[in-house]
Amino acid sequence: MAEHNVLGHTGEDDAADYLAREGYHILDRNWRSGHKEIDIVAEKGGVLVIVEVKTRRDARFGKPEDAVSENKIRRIVLAADAYVRLYRIDMPVRFDIITVLGKYRQINHIIDAFRTPVWYR
């Protein structure tokens, strides 16, 4: 496996462990439907939480969360819609970003990082 893939998987493991410690119930990891993907699907307090994980060795090229572009948000929202429809989920949905940064894998949880774009409503 390529080194960047190993780093990404390690970051996703760290993020899932963090969420579990914080009382989230992990429903799915790396869920796929066609070209759609969700890193982590969790639930807490009656809210479905869609989590995008960004892992970086350092912040030399900017903050990891800045890599979540409008295009990426569009794909995440479409994937979340497919997930909700497939499993017939009837609860509010929230979109979070978790960043994992550096040698010590510092975690930053950005709750409600973005809203469903206007084009989707």
ABEGO torsion letter per residue (X at the ends): XBAAAAAAAAAAAAAAAAAAAAGBBBABBGBBBEABBBABBBBBGGBBBBBBBBBBABAAAEBAAAABBAAAAAAAAAAAAAAAAAAGBBBBBBBBBBBBBEAAGBBBBBBGABBBBAAAX
